[in-house]
Structures are given as C-alpha cells and as structure tokens.
Amino acid sequence: MRLIYEADIEHLAIGAALLGAGGGGDAYLGKLMAQKCIREKGPITLLRPDEIADDAYIIPTGTMGAPIMLMEKIPNGDEALKSLRELEHDCGKKAFATMPVECGGMNSTIPFIVASQAGIALIDADGMGRAFPELQMTTFTMLGISASPAVLHNERGDRVVLKTLDNPMLEYIARGITVRMGGIAHCAMYGMTGRHVKDTSIPGTMTLCMALGAAILATKINKSDPIEAIKTVTRHSIFGEAIVLFEGKIIDVERRSTDGFVRGKAMLSGMNAYAGQQLRVDFQNENLFASVDGTPVAMVPDLITFIDRTTGTPITTESLKYGFRVVCLGIPTPQIMRSPAAIDMWGPRYFGYDVDYQPIESINP
Amino acid sequence: MRLIYEADIEHLAIGAALLGAGGGGDAYLGKLMAQKCIREKGPITLLRPDEIADDAYIIPTGTMGAPIMLMEKIPNGDEALKSLRELEHDCGKKAFATMPVECGGMNSTIPFIVASQAGIALIDADGMGRAFPELQMTTFTMLGISASPAVLHNERGDRVVLKTLDNPMLEYIARGITVRMGGIAHCAMYGMTGRHVKDTSIPGTMTLCMALGAAILATKINKSDPIEAIKTVTRHSIFGEAIVLFEGKIIDVERRSTDGFVRGKAMLSGMNAYAGQQLRVDFQNENLFASVDGTPVAMVPDLITFIDRTTGTPITTESLKYGFRVVCLGIPTPQIMRSPAAIDMWGPRYFGYDVDYQPIESINP
C-alpha cells in the first residue's frame, strides 16, 4: 500500500507517457485533473495486486479513440467515473478499486481521477505494460478475461453499455461508437475479480511509471543524462534495459484520423552517431515499427518512444512536429508480452507487416 | 381486446407492408415466425391503448438497419426478445406489453413474436403510422418521449444498451452500431408508460394493417379489384383514401447499402392511362419522393407504395426488380403526421429536397 500525492502524479504522467510508446494520450490534461482531485480529497491509495482480496471487484477505466481529440473536446472530468457507475449499475455490484488498462499519459492518469472521485483504491498494474491501439490487446484477453460489459461515455452525456461474445468484437463495435461519439470515449470495462487481477495483469507498472518519471525529472536538477536515468530504471524492472535506436531531427510527419485511430509515420534525419541515416517510425496511435534506412530496428510489442534529447520528456505521436530534435528509444517488453499467443495478438503481422517478430535486444545487441 | 390468430398475421403482414411505404423489411420471415409462435403458444392478446393502465410499462420492439440484410443474415428469432429482456434488466422493471415503433412488414410482425415469446400483450398502435428510415422519426419523439435506454442485439449475441441525451443522437450512434453489427440489429427502445402510449402513439394501426391485408386477400378469391379494396379500407381510417399515382413497368432500379441504409431510386415507364410518362421514386429504406416527368406527385410523410397490379401485394424497396408491372399508390398520412413540427422532422426538406411539403391529396385532387 502506498499513498499517492500530487508530485507522484507529476512523475506518473512522465513515466506513463514513456511506456505509452507514443500513445495513451497526452498526459497534460489527465495530470492536472488527477492533481486537482488529490488537492481536494487527499492522497489516493495505491494497492499491489497481492494486497487485494480474491473476491474484490475491480473495474478498470480509461479512454478509447484518437487521443488527439482530447485537445479539441476537453472532457468534463467525470466521464470515466460515470462509466464506472453505469457498469456498476449493470452488474449490480460496487467496484472495490479501479486500475488502468494500459500505460499511457492519459490512460494511466484517468484511473487515478476515478479512484479519487469514487473514493476507492487504485491497483498498481495494467493489462498491456505499454499502450496498444486496440482494446482487446491485453494480457486480460490473452488469459481469458472478457472486456464485457464495457461502458463508453462521451462529454455530452451519451453512453453505451456493450456486451459482446469476444473482445475483438467489442473493440470493433466500440470503435464505431467512439467515432460517432466524436472520436473519443471515456470507458469502464474488463470488470474482474481480485483473483483475475493477480492472475492476468502486469504488476507494478504504475510504480515503475512513477520511478521513471522521478528519475527523468531528477536529471533536470542534477544536469545529468536522462537517457542514462531511463536505462538504470528499466534495467531493474520486468522490462528490459532501454536502448537508443536513433538520434535526429524530425523531417516529416504524416498523420490522419481514420476509423477512430490516428495513423501515420514520422521520418527523421540522423544527427551525431546517426548522421547520414534516416529513421522511419509508423504509428497507429502508438509507435508500431521503426526502421533505419529500410532495416527494422524495433517492432511491436517492444516499446518505441520518442523523447526530447535534452530533457528526456516523452513525446506522444500527436505531439510529433517537424524540426524536433529527438532520441528514439526502444524498451524490451516483459516476457509475458512475447509468448507465441501474445505475438499473434499484437506482433508485427497483426498490424500488416510481413515480418516475424524479432526481440529488440536481438536486433540491437 | 382482441385475440390474434395465424390468419390475422397473414393479413397483418400484407397490410403492414402496404403502410410500410416500401420499408420496414420484408414481411415473409416475420410472418412465419409469428405464426409459428401462435401455433405453439396460442393466440396473442391485442389491446387498444385505452385498454391499458396509465402506469403499465410498455417496451416497443423491432429491427433497425437495412432490411435487405435479413435475407442474408437470418435471425434466430429471439433477438428482439433478448433486447426486451436486456432493457428490463437495465430499467429494473418488467414489460406489461410490447408494440411496434412503425408499420412495416418486418417491424410490425416482430412485436407479435416478442409478445408471444414473453407471454405479454401487444398494443394496437405505433409511432409512425408508416415506416421511416430513422428511429427518431416518431410521434413519440415529437411529443417528448425519450427512445433511451435502447437495446440493440445481433444474431451472434452481441448487444448494446444505449442512453443518449436526445433521440437524433440515439439514431446516429445506433446506426453506427448497426453497421458494425452487420447491417441489421434487433431492438427494444422507447420504453414508456401506458399514459405515454395513449398520449403519443398513432392508435389502431395494427387493426388497420389487418383490415387492409384481409381486404386485399379477399379480392383474390372474389376476383375483385385490390385497389378498390384498399381505397375502401383507407377511406374509413385515420389515413386518407389511397390514390393511384402511376401504373407502369419498372425499367431501372438503383440500390446501394450505405451507412446502414438502403438508398436508391426506381424508374418506371408508364402503361395504360400513364403511357408515355415516366415515374421516378427515390427511397432511403422507405419511398420518400415520387415525381412524374419531373413534377412531384407525392412526398414524405405521405405514403408511397408499390403494389403488384394483379394481386395487390405490396412490394418493398428491396424487392423492386426490373420488369415488374406495378401500380404506385399514395396514401395521405394522418393529420398528426403533418403538423409544422412533424414536417420539420420528416418532411421533404429533412431528406434534402428543396421543396415545401404539399399534401398528396392537394397535388392529386
């Protein structure tokens, strides 16, 4: 058990954006809202999965859609809570705690807001250990947990309770609803027992996000190297040690919002050790595939994240802009994300690449 | 109170297809299923709105989407019942009766199936007095009844409970869901009290459908004129007397399924009194606008229906085919459907025609 204060949320937002692999939404709004909640209602209780009862009922919360829409359609701040309440109404039971479905700026801060508003605990775990573009891409799905019933809520107050036979169909229908809700929806889904959380989630990811964020921020004060700080924290986690994939200037960003996703690619011209080389990173909300001069250097499910060279601040796909000087970092995913069943669900072939998955550390030894 | 037997369903299907104005789905499947229900469970109780208690709870049922999809994706037969049950679960109360939202082959027979399966009554009324392509186009909406919560169910078993701030948003989101459910969804919505039914529905339409169907079928035995039979029945109803708009051969049908609707047009070359003239009828699930040689002869909300010249059998938009010899009939809608507020909701301008509504009987005196 750990109490979460305003400063922890500052760290969380930075670390979650890093593990978000470009997706999961910009942390700024979620951070401000979570900090306001803590100022008004006091610290939030963070529980490890092994600290909750097997029969406790947990309802994860977050958003789905194109995160960039949050910049146009500012939420009221209680949409995810209302989704949780609607799900409780449908199930006829109250949530003991909430948790994130993924790591990502917006999607890791929103559950803290919900926990504070509802006066419940937050579980230190998630279902991806990163962000992924589709909601069925979770360790929950892989291990047999249904995402139904799922609730989607928009900022107007329109809402949907969705129950499907499988999680890919949930993603398909929910994505269509999200588009008609205006591109973004606030959700509660994957309601499950404490036992299920222990058996299927990736534990400790919120603590890791906060450790990463704290380490990155500390380098601003120490004038030390943020990349070294990230390497140190990841080396001591269930993830592998972060790897520098490229350093350069963004020379082109292609970005389009279609079907409830932001898809596109970023092109970088190399600097320093990478002078004369070109990096291409494709994204669908999250960064999916990175190649240097046509040769793959990292691919899903390993994490590909852009950070500001000087400050170490992670840059989400919707914030990539021409001219930015950035470092492209890769982080090896935990082993649970790399099983054959896992690679079927979120490996490069699922996203249309005619390439077998190669672990990032084997490509970049 | 009236008991409905198998033969009544035969009549209902024909009359509802006529009032369906080309839409509401082909009656065939719904008719067979309703008759099977009656064979197995006995007659269905039909109640007039004035026979129900003010505080009785009524849940209308039906389908939404492109009716033609029902020919590809045969329903199991219990989808609408499951939608009703899901709505009961959400509201925490049981339905005393069901009723149709619209007149139309499929959408008037399905509530009979639900009534039989659930062992509840069927109310002799609907919310359109015809079929319309969009679900907010009801006298219920016009008089302030919310369609929420609405339940949509597909043949796989996926389902959605939808709650919106207004009925046009419900249509918009539900249409998107219907498309992702495969083009057709089985629904329960517009849950309301007996008082609301009395105040907002168009009463007696199921009885009228059965009277129309019985009259049309009788002409086959008597070898009498089905059009005269339709005129006689409509003359003695809240609708106006049917008017022959055109007689001819279908020379072209354009039909495409887009956005969960079937849109298109039919072109007819005139025969007998109409030789040398051309009729054009545009449809969006239902027939919307009819013009002869470019001059409007009928438009929404008045009913435009094609019938087989010899048998009087109504032809839905999805069954229109090159070469059919047909009569195009117009039927004046009840006055409640022609108020200024009503014309705003479903008059020609709503559907993109730059024409003020002209009552069919004033164009065809």
Interface residues (C-beta under 8 A of the other chain):
Chain A: H89 D90 R156 G157 D158 R159 V160 V161 L162 K163 T164 L165 M169 Y172 I173 R175 G176 I177 V179 R180 M181
Chain B: H89 D90 R156 G157 D158 R159 V160 V161 L162 K163 T164 L165 M169 Y172 I173 R175 G176 I177 V179 R180 M181
